Amino acid sequence: MNDDRIIDFKSSAWTDSRKVAEYASIMHRRTGTISLKNAVELGLCERYAIGRELVDVGTGTGRAGIMFARKGYRVTGIDISQAMLDQARREAAGTPIELIQADLANLPLPSESCDTLLSLNVFMHFPHWREVLREWVRVVRPSGRLIFDVHSMDHVDAVARWREVDPRTLLEVENRPETFVLRLRARELAAEATRLGTTVVALVPYHAIFHGASCNFWLSGSAASGPFHDRLLSWFGVDERLFAFGRFLEERCFGALTTRATGRYMVVLAKEPDDGRNDALLRRMDELDEILANRPTLARLQPYLKEDVTAWRRDLADHLGYRPNLVLLSIYLSAAARTANLDGLIAEAVGPATWARLCELQRRRALDDALVRFAREWYTGAEATLAYDGVDLADATHYPLMGDLLDAAYFRGRGVAR
């Protein structure tokens, strides 16, 4: 693809004020995983931001910048879209924040003028990432921080190896300017960070269970890529316990892994020479991936985790005491069993009683899938067409037949009268 075409398209995508207003209304909805995505991304920004002067590049409607301004930070929000800046001003509702229209690769700021530069869901849209990163490093003070997200090519490579396919087959949808996303391997990002005189503080995988373009390819083809999973996620905005478990999965499970785990990761850089720390971080990631690929145990993982395993298991047990959370985990178990052979690790983490409940949910789901396939397909290949006056009678029997099959499987098969 032509880089200039991508840059022009992405830069001019948000000039329509009506489109911006619609986007702003979506970001305020407590439906689906939008609220979870906001919590995870803003939580990462709060964890790693330093100092009191902050620049929010590609501020959009001010999702991150306004939050920091309300916490007392001196914030400059920059966006190429005046329509976005106008909406951000409305969203700020009097909160002091400086808003400037400018290109992300040509910031109208003095060198070394901020403590933290952050940018959410922006860096990944542009192919000239080295030029952009060089400019961002310029405006950050020595020992300051840069925080931004990007899509993971390590994730694509790992899934492609497991499926024995060319990685490009997973990315066909991204081969147009309007769908382009930047995918970087941790090694190429770390190499550029070293060249710019910066240290990689953290590479935090996330977006494991959200909807959206940054899909988790490990989940494709599993129960986690179907309508039942999507319906369950739709309750995140109104079910506080389900939301809390989603955040636990994102931050304390996937967030403790490597850039192979999910389709997106948050990058945290410090403007200081790495002194070998970048290579050390990459080696640690390789070691963790090797453990995960070879029947991991909690004891082997403990040195690589960010918290004590005992406390983590206790919190996991609390979450799984709520049945919708147990159902959600059983869905992800269907993907883990297929892709990474993690059954033993999950069984160890949840304990024997909860593991038995998860296995029963898996068995029931497998039975449901088999019955649905039979109810939909039993008449295919029949010599006579089961139709009357153009109406497919066989397909019309799907629901009552499914009811009878479930009745037989769940009740009569167990010797129980309904």
Buried (B, 14 or more C-beta within 10 A) or exposed (E): EEEEEBBEBBBEBBEEBEBBBEBBEEBEEEEBBBBBBBBBBBBBBEEBBEBBBBBBBBBBBBBBBBBBBBEEBBBBBBBBBBBBBBBBBEBBEEBEBEBBEEBBBEBEBEEBBBBBBBBBBBBBBBBBBEEBBBBBBBBBBEEBBBBBBBBBBBBBBBBBEBBEEEBEEBBEEBEEBEEBBBBBBBBEBBBBBBEBEBBBBBBBBBBBBBBEBBBBBBBBBBBBBBEEBEEBBBBBBEBEBBBBBBBBBBBBBBBBBBBBBBBBBBBBBBBBEBEEBBBEBBEEBEEBBEBBEEEBEBEBBEEBBEEEBEEBBEBBBBBBEBEEBBBBBBBBBBBBBBBBBBBEBBBBBBEEEBBEBBBEBBEEBEBBEEBBEEBBEBBEEEEEEEEEEEEEEBEEBBEEBBEEBBEEBBEEEEEEEE
